[in-house]
Amino acid sequence: MTLQVSNSPFTEKQVQLLNELLPNLTEQQKIWLNGYLSAPLQVIANATEVQEISIPHQTVTATIIYGSQTGNSQKLAEKLGALLEGQFVDIEVSSMLDFKVKNLKKLDNLIIITSTHGEGEAPDNAIPFYEFLHSKRAPKLPDLHYAVLALGDSSYEWFCKTGADFDRRLKELGAQQLIERVDCDVDYEESAEKWFEALAKTLVPSSINTSQTVIEHTNSSVYSKKFPYQAEIVEKINLNMDGSNKETYHLELSLEDSGIKWQAGDSIGIYPHNHQSVVEELIEVAGFSGDEYVQYKKETLPILDVLKNHLEITVLTKPLIEKLAPYTNGASELLDGKWKEYKEGRYLADLFKDYDFTGTPQELVDVLRPIPARLYSIASSYTANPDEVSLLIGKVSYITHDRKRIGVASGEIAEQLEIGDKVSIFVQDNPNFKLPNPKTPIIMIGAGTGVAPFRSFIEERAEQDAGDSWLFFGEQHFLTDFLYQVEWLRYLEEGILTKMDVAFSRDQEEKIYVQHRLLENAEDVYKWIENGAVVYICGDEKTMAKDVHEALIQIIEQQGNMSREQAEEKLATLQKEKRYQRDVY
């Protein structure tokens, strides 16, 4: 907007000077000038008598700590820190792992952004702080003001439990809530943005509008979670041999000229589509014709298109059943605890078969959440091949309730997509799963598709003058399930991979897993750790990762002549030093 003499109290010369100055000011300069002009008139009048003046404003101090498994909470914390930094807020951002608990009583404002991992568990880097806060050592905090933003996935029973636990515990310790906690689902950007704005206005009532500056997940390219890239499939190979009961696909996607970059340890997010037959069954049992149009994100679209391409229809959650119950005949009876058993292996169409749907197409669309992206660990090195990215995807397939079910994303990739087709993707940074200095030795432990990031690690270290590396790999059968066997043997022959131990669980009467191979090599594993090795685990959290964690404690306890408690403390220290990293799911 250009000032005119006619629409302002300024002279023609003043208007000319202002019109030259204002368009060239930065946002920070505008904020400073706004504070200057809002000062008492006497202060401004006296400005001509001194060379420098201090603009009276109140600086707020705040600490943001995050608990993050895959990096989402960390990115949000860093975005919020950058946002508040320019608004008279003295801000500090750190991981919960790095936060010094002795400083807790000294804080004025504590902001917590945390995800919930697995079955209601705190993320790895939040565990020490979580345990401290819930212990008898936690101090009373009557002078502390706090706010909690929780990230989670409503398809899990303990949705956002870690954030809720922090909120409840801080209240118990006497802390005062700045704003209400917000629980974000997998599609969290809009909810987090509104929470950011509310928090900024509470901390600094005169804060600027944040809507233009919040939460864009970007790397060096223009593509992101919000604006995915259409990547062409250039290779698709089933790595399992004939006779295997598994299908594990090596997928190569072309990124040529996309500008997309990644680091070893990062993931690719894929936006899948629901299978046509699943969509058609849902439309039929809901009593629709399939020709109806609905409003979705300010567009008018056929319901068939919306259900196939945009909305999740294969997962039943308690929040979803609660929202749908008023539009069904009796589904509310499931909310009395029956939903946990009922939801297993059932789709939305099954719910409508058992409890007739009485709502309209629009009412159905309004309560469903977007299809979440599926994250897959990158199995290739950007340094080695920047134009293509490799993934390792195991097809999910099982029989339940006398019906075959397949994974939405893995099923689409296995059964519907071929070379030449395109998939919508974005890079998901994982700052908590990264390679160390090339000379540092590494121990990699993975089963099944959990070996994917380690292929990326070894490809990366093959481009460097790297130190020793040791891979533990587990699967069912040597002959049919030895994923990337030829590559591992070549890396061993070339000395890029120093050692490899394998565990094929079904090749003998007694099942053998990777944790057993670790214990068999306990002396050497401990020596590697004592010599500075970084230990990595990737794969299933419920069984493999927990069993490997226990094996590592036993190794440290026995080989280091320590007590159980000392061994646990040592492993926790390794984790804090980023020498014990996990990418588990």
Buried (B, 14 or more C-beta within 10 A) or exposed (E): EEBEEEEEEBEEEEBEEBBEEBEEEEEEEEBBBEBBEEBEEEEBEEBEEEEEBEBEBEEBEBBBBBBBBBBBBBBBBBBBBEBBEBBBBEBEBBBBBEBEBEEBEEBEBBBBBBBBBBEBBBBBBBBBBBEBBBEEEBEEBEEBBBBBBBBBBBBBEBBBBBBBBBBEBBEEBEBEEBBEBBBBBBBBBEBBBBBBBBBBBBBBEBBBEBEEBBBEBBBEBEBBBEEBBEBBBBEBEBBBEEEBEBBBBBBBBBBEEBEBEBBBBBBBBBBBBBBEEBBBBBBBBBEBEBEBBBEBEEEEBBBBBBBBBBBBBBBBBBBBBBBBBEBBEEBBEBEEEEBEEBBEEBBBBBBBBBBBBEBBBEBBBEBBBBBBBBBBBBBBBBBBEBEBBBBBBBBBBEEEEEEEBBBBBBBBBBEEBEEEEEBBBBBBBBBBBBBBEEEBBBBBBBBBBBBBBBBBBBBBBBEBEBBBBBBBBBBBBEEBBBBBBEEBEEBBEEEBBBBBBBBBBBBEEEEBBBBBBBBEBBEBBBEBBEEBBBBBBBBBBEEBBBBBBEBBBBBBBBBBEBEEEEBBEBBBEBBBEBBBBBBBB
